[in-house]
Amino acid sequence: MNTSDDFMVEDRVKIYDFNMDSRETLQKYVENVPVVEPEGVRYLAKLLYILYSAE
């Protein structure tokens, strides 16, 4: 069964014309990307805004 990550990897392979052999490598990188909960993203965005506007 395919997961959404599999579909995302397949789309990137098609869009950027990657070699199909690179698909497995790309899949390994995708599996290592941390998933951040929406609440955490909101706080990180606020922190980034505060840090940027302090300059």
HTML snippet that shows the backbone in 3Dmol.js (N, CA, C, O; Angstrom):
<script src="https://3Dmol.org/build/3Dmol-min.js"></script>
<div id="view" style="width:600px;height:400px;position:relative"></div>
<script>
const pdb = `
ATOM      1  N   MET A   1       0.842  -1.188   0.000  1.00  0.00           N
ATOM      2  CA  MET A   1       0.000   0.000   0.000  1.00  0.00           C
ATOM      3  C   MET A   1       0.885   1.248   0.000  1.00  0.00           C
ATOM      4  O   MET A   1       1.872   1.319   0.732  1.00  0.00           O
ATOM      5  N   ASN A   2       0.529   2.204  -0.807  1.00  0.00           N
ATOM      6  CA  ASN A   2       1.307   3.441  -0.899  1.00  0.00           C
ATOM      7  C   ASN A   2       0.876   4.413   0.179  1.00  0.00           C
ATOM      8  O   ASN A   2      -0.301   4.494   0.528  1.00  0.00           O
ATOM      9  N   THR A   3       1.832   5.139   0.696  1.00  0.00           N
ATOM     10  CA  THR A   3       1.540   6.203   1.651  1.00  0.00           C
ATOM     11  C   THR A   3       1.615   7.536   0.920  1.00  0.00           C
ATOM     12  O   THR A   3       2.031   7.602  -0.236  1.00  0.00           O
ATOM     13  N   SER A   4       1.207   8.591   1.608  1.00  0.00           N
ATOM     14  CA  SER A   4       1.264   9.914   0.969  1.00  0.00           C
ATOM     15  C   SER A   4       2.695  10.294   0.637  1.00  0.00           C
ATOM     16  O   SER A   4       2.938  11.000  -0.342  1.00  0.00           O
ATOM     17  N   ASP A   5       3.657   9.828   1.453  1.00  0.00           N
ATOM     18  CA  ASP A   5       5.064  10.098   1.164  1.00  0.00           C
ATOM     19  C   ASP A   5       5.493   9.453  -0.146  1.00  0.00           C
ATOM     20  O   ASP A   5       6.268  10.034  -0.906  1.00  0.00           O
ATOM     21  N   ASP A   6       4.987   8.249  -0.408  1.00  0.00           N
ATOM     22  CA  ASP A   6       5.315   7.580  -1.664  1.00  0.00           C
ATOM     23  C   ASP A   6       4.820   8.387  -2.859  1.00  0.00           C
ATOM     24  O   ASP A   6       5.521   8.531  -3.861  1.00  0.00           O
ATOM     25  N   PHE A   7       3.601   8.911  -2.738  1.00  0.00           N
ATOM     26  CA  PHE A   7       3.048   9.712  -3.827  1.00  0.00           C
ATOM     27  C   PHE A   7       3.834  11.004  -4.005  1.00  0.00           C
ATOM     28  O   PHE A   7       4.066  11.438  -5.133  1.00  0.00           O
ATOM     29  N   MET A   8       4.248  11.623  -2.896  1.00  0.00           N
ATOM     30  CA  MET A   8       5.027  12.849  -2.982  1.00  0.00           C
ATOM     31  C   MET A   8       6.358  12.594  -3.674  1.00  0.00           C
ATOM     32  O   MET A   8       6.791  13.391  -4.507  1.00  0.00           O
ATOM     33  N   VAL A   9       7.010  11.481  -3.332  1.00  0.00           N
ATOM     34  CA  VAL A   9       8.291  11.141  -3.944  1.00  0.00           C
ATOM     35  C   VAL A   9       8.103  10.881  -5.430  1.00  0.00           C
ATOM     36  O   VAL A   9       8.901  11.347  -6.243  1.00  0.00           O
ATOM     37  N   GLU A  10       7.065  10.147  -5.795  1.00  0.00           N
ATOM     38  CA  GLU A  10       6.818   9.871  -7.206  1.00  0.00           C
ATOM     39  C   GLU A  10       6.554  11.152  -7.989  1.00  0.00           C
ATOM     40  O   GLU A  10       7.014  11.296  -9.122  1.00  0.00           O
ATOM     41  N   ASP A  11       5.813  12.084  -7.385  1.00  0.00           N
ATOM     42  CA  ASP A  11       5.554  13.373  -8.043  1.00  0.00           C
ATOM     43  C   ASP A  11       6.846  14.144  -8.266  1.00  0.00           C
ATOM     44  O   ASP A  11       7.046  14.722  -9.335  1.00  0.00           O
ATOM     45  N   ARG A  12       7.723  14.160  -7.271  1.00  0.00           N
ATOM     46  CA  ARG A  12       8.991  14.887  -7.412  1.00  0.00           C
ATOM     47  C   ARG A  12       9.881  14.249  -8.472  1.00  0.00           C
ATOM     48  O   ARG A  12      10.575  14.949  -9.209  1.00  0.00           O
ATOM     49  N   VAL A  13       9.860  12.942  -8.548  1.00  0.00           N
ATOM     50  CA  VAL A  13      10.650  12.241  -9.571  1.00  0.00           C
ATOM     51  C   VAL A  13      10.158  12.641 -10.961  1.00  0.00           C
ATOM     52  O   VAL A  13      10.964  12.856 -11.867  1.00  0.00           O
ATOM     53  N   LYS A  14       8.853  12.741 -11.130  1.00  0.00           N
ATOM     54  CA  LYS A  14       8.286  13.119 -12.427  1.00  0.00           C
ATOM     55  C   LYS A  14       8.528  14.596 -12.741  1.00  0.00           C
ATOM     56  O   LYS A  14       8.938  14.943 -13.849  1.00  0.00           O
ATOM     57  N   ILE A  15       8.270  15.464 -11.754  1.00  0.00           N
ATOM     58  CA  ILE A  15       8.380  16.906 -11.979  1.00  0.00           C
ATOM     59  C   ILE A  15       9.810  17.314 -12.308  1.00  0.00           C
ATOM     60  O   ILE A  15      10.042  18.087 -13.237  1.00  0.00           O
ATOM     61  N   TYR A  16      10.769  16.793 -11.542  1.00  0.00           N
ATOM     62  CA  TYR A  16      12.158  17.216 -11.709  1.00  0.00           C
ATOM     63  C   TYR A  16      12.974  16.267 -12.561  1.00  0.00           C
ATOM     64  O   TYR A  16      14.196  16.389 -12.648  1.00  0.00           O
ATOM     65  N   ASP A  17      12.295  15.321 -13.191  1.00  0.00           N
ATOM     66  CA  ASP A  17      12.917  14.407 -14.143  1.00  0.00           C
ATOM     67  C   ASP A  17      14.127  13.689 -13.537  1.00  0.00           C
ATOM     68  O   ASP A  17      15.187  13.596 -14.155  1.00  0.00           O
ATOM     69  N   PHE A  18      13.942  13.181 -12.306  1.00  0.00           N
ATOM     70  CA  PHE A  18      14.984  12.392 -11.652  1.00  0.00           C
ATOM     71  C   PHE A  18      15.072  11.020 -12.300  1.00  0.00           C
ATOM     72  O   PHE A  18      14.107  10.518 -12.875  1.00  0.00           O
ATOM     73  N   ASN A  19      16.226  10.445 -12.194  1.00  0.00           N
ATOM     74  CA  ASN A  19      16.409   9.069 -12.613  1.00  0.00           C
ATOM     75  C   ASN A  19      15.596   8.191 -11.659  1.00  0.00           C
ATOM     76  O   ASN A  19      15.593   8.436 -10.452  1.00  0.00           O
ATOM     77  N   MET A  20      14.919   7.190 -12.175  1.00  0.00           N
ATOM     78  CA  MET A  20      14.091   6.329 -11.332  1.00  0.00           C
ATOM     79  C   MET A  20      14.924   5.593 -10.289  1.00  0.00           C
ATOM     80  O   MET A  20      14.390   5.180  -9.259  1.00  0.00           O
ATOM     81  N   ASP A  21      16.221   5.419 -10.534  1.00  0.00           N
ATOM     82  CA  ASP A  21      17.090   4.794  -9.534  1.00  0.00           C
ATOM     83  C   ASP A  21      17.264   5.705  -8.316  1.00  0.00           C
ATOM     84  O   ASP A  21      17.569   5.231  -7.222  1.00  0.00           O
ATOM     85  N   SER A  22      17.071   6.997  -8.508  1.00  0.00           N
ATOM     86  CA  SER A  22      17.204   7.958  -7.409  1.00  0.00           C
ATOM     87  C   SER A  22      15.989   7.940  -6.501  1.00  0.00           C
ATOM     88  O   SER A  22      16.023   8.518  -5.415  1.00  0.00           O
ATOM     89  N   ARG A  23      14.934   7.296  -6.918  1.00  0.00           N
ATOM     90  CA  ARG A  23      13.692   7.264  -6.152  1.00  0.00           C
ATOM     91  C   ARG A  23      13.916   6.691  -4.757  1.00  0.00           C
ATOM     92  O   ARG A  23      13.405   7.238  -3.780  1.00  0.00           O
ATOM     93  N   GLU A  24      14.661   5.612  -4.649  1.00  0.00           N
ATOM     94  CA  GLU A  24      14.902   4.992  -3.348  1.00  0.00           C
ATOM     95  C   GLU A  24      15.719   5.914  -2.437  1.00  0.00           C
ATOM     96  O   GLU A  24      15.463   5.990  -1.235  1.00  0.00           O
ATOM     97  N   THR A  25      16.681   6.600  -3.004  1.00  0.00           N
ATOM     98  CA  THR A  25      17.495   7.536  -2.230  1.00  0.00           C
ATOM     99  C   THR A  25      16.637   8.690  -1.727  1.00  0.00           C
ATOM    100  O   THR A  25      16.734   9.090  -0.567  1.00  0.00           O
ATOM    101  N   LEU A  26      15.801   9.216  -2.605  1.00  0.00           N
ATOM    102  CA  LEU A  26      14.907  10.304  -2.229  1.00  0.00           C
ATOM    103  C   LEU A  26      13.943   9.847  -1.140  1.00  0.00           C
ATOM    104  O   LEU A  26      13.651  10.602  -0.213  1.00  0.00           O
ATOM    105  N   GLN A  27      13.451   8.626  -1.244  1.00  0.00           N
ATOM    106  CA  GLN A  27      12.539   8.092  -0.233  1.00  0.00           C
ATOM    107  C   GLN A  27      13.225   8.010   1.130  1.00  0.00           C
ATOM    108  O   GLN A  27      12.598   8.286   2.153  1.00  0.00           O
ATOM    109  N   LYS A  28      14.495   7.636   1.155  1.00  0.00           N
ATOM    110  CA  LYS A  28      15.231   7.570   2.422  1.00  0.00           C
ATOM    111  C   LYS A  28      15.351   8.944   3.056  1.00  0.00           C
ATOM    112  O   LYS A  28      15.215   9.083   4.272  1.00  0.00           O
ATOM    113  N   TYR A  29      15.608   9.974   2.232  1.00  0.00           N
ATOM    114  CA  TYR A  29      15.701  11.338   2.757  1.00  0.00           C
ATOM    115  C   TYR A  29      14.356  11.809   3.307  1.00  0.00           C
ATOM    116  O   TYR A  29      14.299  12.458   4.351  1.00  0.00           O
ATOM    117  N   VAL A  30      13.284  11.482   2.607  1.00  0.00           N
ATOM    118  CA  VAL A  30      11.946  11.894   3.050  1.00  0.00           C
ATOM    119  C   VAL A  30      11.614  11.252   4.391  1.00  0.00           C
ATOM    120  O   VAL A  30      11.001  11.893   5.245  1.00  0.00           O
ATOM    121  N   GLU A  31      12.004  10.014   4.584  1.00  0.00           N
ATOM    122  CA  GLU A  31      11.724   9.333   5.845  1.00  0.00           C
ATOM    123  C   GLU A  31      12.457   9.973   7.018  1.00  0.00           C
ATOM    124  O   GLU A  31      12.027   9.821   8.161  1.00  0.00           O
ATOM    125  N   ASN A  32      13.552  10.686   6.762  1.00  0.00           N
ATOM    126  CA  ASN A  32      14.335  11.318   7.820  1.00  0.00           C
ATOM    127  C   ASN A  32      13.880  12.737   8.148  1.00  0.00           C
ATOM    128  O   ASN A  32      14.382  13.338   9.097  1.00  0.00           O
ATOM    129  N   VAL A  33      12.946  13.277   7.384  1.00  0.00           N
ATOM    130  CA  VAL A  33      12.460  14.631   7.638  1.00  0.00           C
ATOM    131  C   VAL A  33      11.534  14.588   8.856  1.00  0.00           C
ATOM    132  O   VAL A  33      10.568  13.825   8.871  1.00  0.00           O
ATOM    133  N   PRO A  34      11.819  15.396   9.868  1.00  0.00           N
ATOM    134  CA  PRO A  34      10.964  15.369  11.062  1.00  0.00           C
ATOM    135  C   PRO A  34       9.597  15.999  10.778  1.00  0.00           C
ATOM    136  O   PRO A  34       9.485  16.964  10.022  1.00  0.00           O
ATOM    137  N   VAL A  35       8.590  15.445  11.387  1.00  0.00           N
ATOM    138  CA  VAL A  35       7.234  15.980  11.272  1.00  0.00           C
ATOM    139  C   VAL A  35       6.983  16.847  12.498  1.00  0.00           C
ATOM    140  O   VAL A  35       7.126  16.398  13.635  1.00  0.00           O
ATOM    141  N   VAL A  36       6.610  18.087  12.250  1.00  0.00           N
ATOM    142  CA  VAL A  36       6.351  19.035  13.334  1.00  0.00           C
ATOM    143  C   VAL A  36       4.854  19.271  13.402  1.00  0.00           C
ATOM    144  O   VAL A  36       4.206  19.524  12.386  1.00  0.00           O
ATOM    145  N   GLU A  37       4.317  19.185  14.599  1.00  0.00           N
ATOM    146  CA  GLU A  37       2.889  19.406  14.802  1.00  0.00           C
ATOM    147  C   GLU A  37       2.540  20.864  14.477  1.00  0.00           C
ATOM    148  O   GLU A  37       3.380  21.751  14.632  1.00  0.00           O
ATOM    149  N   PRO A  38       1.298  21.113  14.026  1.00  0.00           N
ATOM    150  CA  PRO A  38       0.898  22.486  13.661  1.00  0.00           C
ATOM    151  C   PRO A  38       1.099  23.498  14.792  1.00  0.00           C
ATOM    152  O   PRO A  38       1.492  24.636  14.537  1.00  0.00           O
ATOM    153  N   GLU A  39       0.837  23.098  16.024  1.00  0.00           N
ATOM    154  CA  GLU A  39       1.021  24.025  17.143  1.00  0.00           C
ATOM    155  C   GLU A  39       2.480  24.431  17.275  1.00  0.00           C
ATOM    156  O   GLU A  39       2.785  25.591  17.552  1.00  0.00           O
ATOM    157  N   GLY A  40       3.382  23.477  17.076  1.00  0.00           N
ATOM    158  CA  GLY A  40       4.806  23.779  17.140  1.00  0.00           C
ATOM    159  C   GLY A  40       5.233  24.704  16.019  1.00  0.00           C
ATOM    160  O   GLY A  40       6.075  25.580  16.218  1.00  0.00           O
ATOM    161  N   VAL A  41       4.657  24.515  14.844  1.00  0.00           N
ATOM    162  CA  VAL A  41       4.972  25.376  13.705  1.00  0.00           C
ATOM    163  C   VAL A  41       4.522  26.804  13.984  1.00  0.00           C
ATOM    164  O   VAL A  41       5.217  27.759  13.636  1.00  0.00           O
ATOM    165  N   ARG A  42       3.366  26.947  14.608  1.00  0.00           N
ATOM    166  CA  ARG A  42       2.854  28.276  14.927  1.00  0.00           C
ATOM    167  C   ARG A  42       3.831  29.007  15.851  1.00  0.00           C
ATOM    168  O   ARG A  42       4.142  30.177  15.626  1.00  0.00           O
ATOM    169  N   TYR A  43       4.311  28.326  16.881  1.00  0.00           N
ATOM    170  CA  TYR A  43       5.246  28.955  17.817  1.00  0.00           C
ATOM    171  C   TYR A  43       6.594  29.233  17.158  1.00  0.00           C
ATOM    172  O   TYR A  43       7.216  30.261  17.427  1.00  0.00           O
ATOM    173  N   LEU A  44       7.042  28.336  16.308  1.00  0.00           N
ATOM    174  CA  LEU A  44       8.301  28.578  15.600  1.00  0.00           C
ATOM    175  C   LEU A  44       8.173  29.774  14.661  1.00  0.00           C
ATOM    176  O   LEU A  44       9.108  30.562  14.524  1.00  0.00           O
ATOM    177  N   ALA A  45       7.017  29.908  14.016  1.00  0.00           N
ATOM    178  CA  ALA A  45       6.792  31.048  13.123  1.00  0.00           C
ATOM    179  C   ALA A  45       6.782  32.352  13.914  1.00  0.00           C
ATOM    180  O   ALA A  45       7.343  33.353  13.469  1.00  0.00           O
ATOM    181  N   LYS A  46       6.149  32.344  15.078  1.00  0.00           N
ATOM    182  CA  LYS A  46       6.144  33.551  15.916  1.00  0.00           C
ATOM    183  C   LYS A  46       7.560  33.907  16.368  1.00  0.00           C
ATOM    184  O   LYS A  46       7.953  35.074  16.356  1.00  0.00           O
ATOM    185  N   LEU A  47       8.311  32.894  16.764  1.00  0.00           N
ATOM    186  CA  LEU A  47       9.690  33.128  17.194  1.00  0.00           C
ATOM    187  C   LEU A  47      10.522  33.694  16.043  1.00  0.00           C
ATOM    188  O   LEU A  47      11.296  34.632  16.237  1.00  0.00           O
ATOM    189  N   LEU A  48      10.366  33.137  14.872  1.00  0.00           N
ATOM    190  CA  LEU A  48      11.098  33.632  13.709  1.00  0.00           C
ATOM    191  C   LEU A  48      10.709  35.080  13.413  1.00  0.00           C
ATOM    192  O   LEU A  48      11.569  35.901  13.094  1.00  0.00           O
ATOM    193  N   TYR A  49       9.418  35.398  13.517  1.00  0.00           N
ATOM    194  CA  TYR A  49       8.969  36.768  13.279  1.00  0.00           C
ATOM    195  C   TYR A  49       9.591  37.724  14.303  1.00  0.00           C
ATOM    196  O   TYR A  49      10.046  38.807  13.938  1.00  0.00           O
ATOM    197  N   ILE A  50       9.612  37.332  15.569  1.00  0.00           N
ATOM    198  CA  ILE A  50      10.185  38.177  16.610  1.00  0.00           C
ATOM    199  C   ILE A  50      11.669  38.400  16.374  1.00  0.00           C
ATOM    200  O   ILE A  50      12.168  39.519  16.495  1.00  0.00           O
ATOM    201  N   LEU A  51      12.367  37.330  16.039  1.00  0.00           N
ATOM    202  CA  LEU A  51      13.805  37.457  15.795  1.00  0.00           C
ATOM    203  C   LEU A  51      14.094  38.315  14.575  1.00  0.00           C
ATOM    204  O   LEU A  51      15.037  39.107  14.584  1.00  0.00           O
ATOM    205  N   TYR A  52      13.295  38.167  13.527  1.00  0.00           N
ATOM    206  CA  TYR A  52      13.514  38.941  12.307  1.00  0.00           C
ATOM    207  C   TYR A  52      13.192  40.411  12.511  1.00  0.00           C
ATOM    208  O   TYR A  52      13.916  41.279  12.022  1.00  0.00           O
ATOM    209  N   SER A  53      12.118  40.699  13.225  1.00  0.00           N
ATOM    210  CA  SER A  53      11.713  42.089  13.393  1.00  0.00           C
ATOM    211  C   SER A  53      12.580  42.814  14.423  1.00  0.00           C
ATOM    212  O   SER A  53      12.482  44.035  14.552  1.00  0.00           O
ATOM    213  N   ALA A  54      13.418  42.095  15.152  1.00  0.00           N
ATOM    214  CA  ALA A  54      14.299  42.734  16.134  1.00  0.00           C
ATOM    215  C   ALA A  54      15.482  43.420  15.488  1.00  0.00           C
ATOM    216  O   ALA A  54      16.165  44.214  16.135  1.00  0.00           O
ATOM    217  N   GLU A  55      15.737  43.128  14.220  1.00  0.00           N
ATOM    218  CA  GLU A  55      16.913  43.714  13.548  1.00  0.00           C
ATOM    219  C   GLU A  55      16.719  45.142  13.188  1.00  0.00           C
ATOM    220  O   GLU A  55      17.618  45.763  12.621  1.00  0.00           O
TER     221      GLU A  55
END
`;
const viewer = $3Dmol.createViewer("view");
viewer.addModel(pdb, "pdb");
viewer.setStyle({}, {cartoon: {color: "spectrum"}});
viewer.zoomTo();
viewer.render();
</script>
